Amino acid sequence: MQMPQPDPSILAKKDRLRDRLSEVLPAEAVISDPAEAKVYECDALTAYACPPMLAVLPGSTEEVAAVLKICHQEGVPVVPRGSGTSLAGGALPTADSVILGVARMSDVLETDYENRFIRVQTGRTNLSVTGAVEAEGFFYAPDPSSQLACAIAGNVAMNSGGAHCLKYGVTTNNLMGVKMVLMDGTVVELGGAHLDAGGLDLLGVVCGSEGQLGVVTEATLRILHKPEGARPVLMGFDSSEAAGACVADIIRSGVLPVAIEFMDKLCIEACEDFAKAGYPLCEALLIVEVEGSDPEIAAQLETILEIARRHDPVELREARDADDAARIWLGRKSAFGAMGVLNDYMCLDGTIPVSALPEVLRRMGEMSEEFGLKVANVFHAGDGNMHPLILFDANTPGQLEICEAFGAEILKLCVEVGGCLTGEHGVGVEKRDLMRVQYGDADLEAQMAVKDVFDPAWLLNPAKVFPLDASGARRQRDVAA
């Protein structure tokens, strides 16, 4: 994967740009030393790295607007960055760009329990949003596995989900409004603390736009009352196909669990070694959680367990108490870290129809043999958002390229069976060259026309989302104009 080479004429502006940015930001918020800027050379897709020209850490919407206005005047690209947890290279810089991090912007600005919303600066971490309201019996529903670290800014950019998105939806279903700064420094507000905004649904356009349209500095988020209770159940099966068929039957039954999570044998073993959650060491494991009052939980579990028994499970076990439930979820939430003990890996993010799970799991196993690399599966089975983890050795020449080729075939398979390239990680740099697998030229042209409106000079988050031959031509056209 190649990144665009820096324009020498832009790199020559570094000193001038640093001086101008230092006029609108505190000295410690402008990072120009190459050794210090190296911290921002990559995100969680660590296979690729490129130190930025500069990095800045504004502390308010006004400072963000001042930074973008200067960079716009200087013709310098800007890469927005939340916590750097993107698994698709969404915050990967180019050598001629400025990283704009929102980590200093983490305040709670307003909380309204009667109308069930919270307004926060977008540098605030996902889990700390719930932390700000849980004493009053509320929570924020989207819960990515990285929720301890990931920022709301990145959640909005990638439309992040999580284990409980089956019932509560992803970020777009819980986002009420944003304050956003355009590339020229203009501040706009979309949506807000009310049921629905008039006119075009620009909030829906911004959520999931991967930093292509503007820098979101504030977000108004929907908060919900905590349920009366919740209970997970473990289901072990002797094949991934049986587990996948069980998921499809649960969804087909009309019962709506709050979460259905899937792990295969390789992932089960790694997570059990790490978390000691008491997982059965079988071929495939489902964690199915329901919530509500005790009678509601009992009724839902009765239906779900009856369905599971039709697929000959090797183990069915309900959580005994809150501590047991917490251990079960600790294992699942620790999956990505636990797999890192085994080897380097690349985490994918294709989404498929739930009915296609058995076929896709079977074909991924065949691909694993073909490419000679192991693949572990852990994903949100209820909504078909898959997260295959392809294991490889980064120190063995050629293995990264084989891993990428394997990953591309998996993502093509997702599209082939009626799914899409991404569910919550975004396109970033990882999938940009696969966009034509899912979209035709007219589709891509329509998407790029939207970016033209918000960012005519194509300076925001360069080299992401769109194939380079398309986005590069767009950028050159605007530069010439």
N, C-alpha and C positions, 0 to 999 in steps of 0.2 A: 504494500500500500504506500503510495507516494503522497507527500504533502507539497503544496506549491512552494517554490523557492522564493525567498524574500526579494523584494524590489530594492536594489541598492540605494535608490533615491529616497526611499522611505526610511531605510535604516540610518541614513545620514541625518535624519531629523531627530534622532534620539535625544541628544542633549537639549535641543530647543523644546522638544515635547516635555521632557522631564521638568524643565524650568517652568513651563506654562502650567503644568499640572500641580507643581509645588505652590503655585500662587492660589489655588482653590482648595487644596487639601493640606492637612497637617503633614509635616515633614516625614513622620514615621509611616504615613499612609501611601507614600510613593516609593516603590521598590525598584531601583534601577541597577543595583549591583548584580552582576551575572550570577554570582554564587547564591545570593538570596532569591533571585528570580527563578532559579532552577527548581525551587520547591513547587513551582506551578507548571512544570514542563509536561505533566500528564495528569490524567485522572485515574479512575479505577481500571481502565483499559491500559494497563501498564506496558503492553507490548509495543506501544508507540509513545514517543516523547519528543518534544520540541520546545526548548526554552523560549519564552516570549521576549519581546524587546523590553517591555516594562510590565510591572504589575501595580495596580492601585487598589486600595481598600477604603472606599468612601464610607461615611457613617450616616448618611441621610439621603433622602430623595434629591434634595437640593444639590448635594455634592455629586451624586450620580449624574444629574442633569448638566452640571458644570463640566464634568469629565467628558461626557459624550459630545457636548457642544465643541470642546476643544479638539477632540479626535476627529470629529466631522469636518471641522475647518482645515485640519492638517491632512485629511484623507487617510487616516490611520485606522485599520481594522480593530475591532474590539470583540473580545471573547468573554461573555458573561460566565461567572463561576459561582456556584453555591458552595457546597462542601467538598466538591471534587470526587463524589462517589459514583459518577456516571460510568456504567459498564460498556457504553457504546462510543466512548471518545467524545462525548458531547461538549466537554470543556477543554479539549486538546487545542493548545495555541498553535498559531503559525509564527514563524520567526520575526515577522514584521508587525505583529499584533500587540495590543495591550490587553492583559488580563484584568477584568474588572470583577473583583470578588466582593460578595456582600456579607462576608462573615461578621463584620462589625455591626451589622444592622440586625439585631436580634430582639428588639423590644416588643412587648405586648402593648398595643396602642389603645385598644378598647375591648371590653368584654361585656356582652349583653346576654344574660341568661334567659330573660323573658322572651327575647326574640331569637335566641339560640344562635349567636354568632360570636366570633372573636376576630379582631383585626390585628395583624402582626406584621412586623417587618420581615422580609423574606429570608434573611439570614438565620432566622430561628429554626432550630432542628424540629423535625417531625414529631418525635416523641415528647419534646418539651411543650408542644401545643397542648397535648392531653395533660401534661404535668401542670399546666397553668389553670386547668378547669376541673380536674378530677376531684378536688376537695368539695366541689359543689355538686358532684354526682354526674358530671358530663365527660365526654371524650370526643376526640377527633378520629374519624373512622379510618381513613387510608393509613395502612401500616406496612410500608415496604420493609423488607428484611434489614435494610440499612437504617431503620428509623431512628436509631440511637444517634447517628451521625448525619444523615442526609438533611439538607435544608429545604424549606418550603419553596425557595426559588427554583431548585432543581425539580421538585415534585410538580410544580406548575409547568415548567419547561417540557418535561417528559410525560406529563399526565400519569404520574406514578399510581400504582395500585397497592397490592399487598395481599396477605392471606385472607383478610376479611372482605375483600372487594366483591365476592360473590353476592353477598347480601347488600352491602352498603355502597357499592360502586367505587370507581376510581376517583382521582382528584377532580376531574371535571364535574362529577356528580356532587361534590362537596365544596366547590369553589363558588362564592357568591359575587366577588368583585375583586378588582386589582387596581393598583396605581402603577403606571408603567411610564418609563421614559423612552422616547423615540431616539433614534440615532442623532438627530440634530439638537437634542436637548429639550424638546417639547415634552411636557408632562401631561398625560391623559389619564382619565379615570373611566373604567368600564365596569358595568354592573354596580353592585353595592349591597347594602344590608336590607334588601327588600326582595319580594318574591321573584320578580322578573323585570328586566330592563326593556324599554321600548326600542324599536328600530332593529337594525341588524344585530345578530348575535356575535359581536366581535369578541366577547369573552370566550366563547367557544372556539374562535379562531386562534386566540392567544394561547389557551391552555393546550399544551402539546406541540407548540410551535418551535421548541428547541432553541430559544434565544435568537431566532431569525428575525423577529419583528420588533423587539424592544426589550428593555431590562425591567423586569417586574420588581418593584421595591417594597410594595405593601400588598397584602392579600387579606380579604375578608372571607373567613372560612366558616362553614356550617358546623356547629357542635351538636351532639346528640346526648340524650339521657342514657346513662349506662343501663343495660338490661338487668332484670332482676337476678338472673343467674345464667351460667353457661357451662356446658359440659362437653369435652371432647371424648371421642371413642377411637381406639386404635383397631385397624382391620389389617390383618396380614394375609397375603395370598401367595400361592406358589408360582405365579407368573404375572408379568406386567400386563399381559392381555386380559387376564381375569380381573385385575384391579381396574383397568381402563373400562371394561364392560360394566363393572359395578358402578363406577362414576356415572356412566351414561344412563344407567337404569335409575339411579337416585335422582338425577335431574329430570328424567322423563316422568317420574312419579308425581311431580308437583310439590314435593317437600323442598323447602329452601333452607338448607343449612347456612350458617354464617360463614363457613369455610370448608373446603375439601382440598386437602394437600396430599401430594403424591411423592413418594420416594422409592427408588429402586434399591436393589441389594447393596450395590457399591456405596451409595449414599447412606443407607441405613447403618452399615457397619462403621463408616466414618463418624456419623453423628452420635452413635451409641458410645463409641470410644471416647468422644469428646464430652458429651453431656450426661452420660449414664442415665438416660431417660427410661430405660426398661423396654426398649423397642425389641420386638421379636425379630430374630435374624432370619428373615424369609426373603423371597424374591422381590416382593413389592409390598409397600405399606401405604395405607391411607390414614390420614388424620381427618376425621369428620367432626365438626363442632356445631352444636345447636345451642340456642339460647332462648330465654323467656322465663316464665314462671315454672315451678316444678311440674305441674300437670302438662304444660306445653312441651317441656323438655322430654318428659316421659313418652308423650304421644309421638313426637317426632322421632325419637330414638327407636321406638317400637317398629315404626315403618322402615326406617333405615336399616336396622339390624335384620329385619325379615328379608329385605332385598339382598343384603350382604350374604346371608346364608345360602341363597340360590347359587352363589358363585364359589362355593366350597372354600371358605376362608380357613386358613390354618390357625388363626387366632382372632378373637373378638374380645376387646377389653375396654370397659368404660373407666374413665378417670375416677379414682376413689374419693378424692377430695381436691381442694384448691391447690395444695402443694403438688399433688400428682399431675394435675392439669398444667401447672406451671412448668414442670419438668418435661412433659410431652412437648409443649411449645418451645421450650428452650432448645431442645434438639433440632426442631425445624428451623427456628430463627438462626441457629448457629451453623446451618448447613454449609454456607459458602466458606466460612472460616475453617470448618472442620475438613472440608475437601482440600483446602490448601495445604494441609499436613501431608497429603498423599503425593501431590505433584503440582506443577504449574497447570493452570486450566484456563479455558476461555468459556465464558458464560453467555449463552445465547438467549433469545427472547422471542421466539416465534409464537404465534397464536393460531389455534386450530379449532374447528367445530368439535364439541365434546364427543360426538358420535364417531369421529375419526381417530380417537385416542388409540384403540387397539391396533389399527392398521399402522399408524405413525410410529408407535413404539416398536412394532415388529420390524418395520423398514429401517428404523434407526439402528436396531441391533445388527441388521445385515450390513448397513453402511459401516458400522464399527469394525466389522471383520474386513471389509473391503479396504478401509483406510489404515487399518492396523493401529488404531488408537481407541482406548477405552472411553466410554461416555457414561456419565452418571446423570440420572434424571431426578430432579426435584422441582416441582412446579405447582401452580395454582390450578388443580385439575378441574375444579368446578366451572371455571370460565375458559378453560382451554389455553391458558397462558403458560407456555412451556419454558423451562429454563434448563436445557441440556448443558451439562458441564463437560467439555471435551478435555481430557487429560493429555498433556504433552510435556516434553522436557525442553524448556527454553534454551538450554545449553547445548542441545544437539542440533547441529546445522540442518536446516530443512524441515524440522518438525513443526515450527510455527506456520510455515506455508502449507504443510499438509493439514494442520489443524484448521486453518482458514478455509481451505478447499472443502473439508468435511463439513464445517459450519455452513458454508454457502449452500451445500446440497441439502442440509437439513432445512434451511430457511426456504429454499425453493420447494421442498416437499410440503412445507406448511401452506404456501400459496397454492400449490397444486391441489390440495385437498379442500380448498375453500377458505383458508385462513389468511393471515397477513404476516408481514415481516417483523412486526414488533407489537407488543402489548403494553409495555410500560418503560422499557429501557430507552426507547427512542431509536432513531436511525443513526444520528451522529456521523462519525466517519466509518463505523463498522459496516453499515449496511447501505451506504450511499450508492455503491456501484451495483447493488442489487435492486435498486428502485425500479428499474425497467422490467424486472421480473413481475412486479405487481402492477405497474402503471405504464400506460402508453404515452407517446409524446404529447398528445393533447392534454392528458391528465397532468403531466409534469409542467406543461406550459401554464395551465390554470393555477397551479400551486405557486409557480415562480412569479406569476402576475400579482398574486397577493403580496408577496415579499416586495415587489416593485413599489407598491403603494406605501408600505410602512418604512422601507429602507431602500430608496431609489439607487443609492450608490453601492449597495451590496457590501456594506462595511461590517455588519453585525454577524458574528460567529461564522467566519469564512470557512470554506472547504467542508461544510457539513451538509447532510440531508440529501442534496441533489448531486447527481453524477457530475464529476469535475468537468467533463466536456460541455455540459449544459450550463452549469453555474459559472465556469470560467469565461465562456462566451458572453454570458450576461454581464459579468463584471467588466470585461473589456469594452463592451458596447457602451456602458455607462461612463467609463473612464474617458473614452473617446468623445462622448457627448459633452 
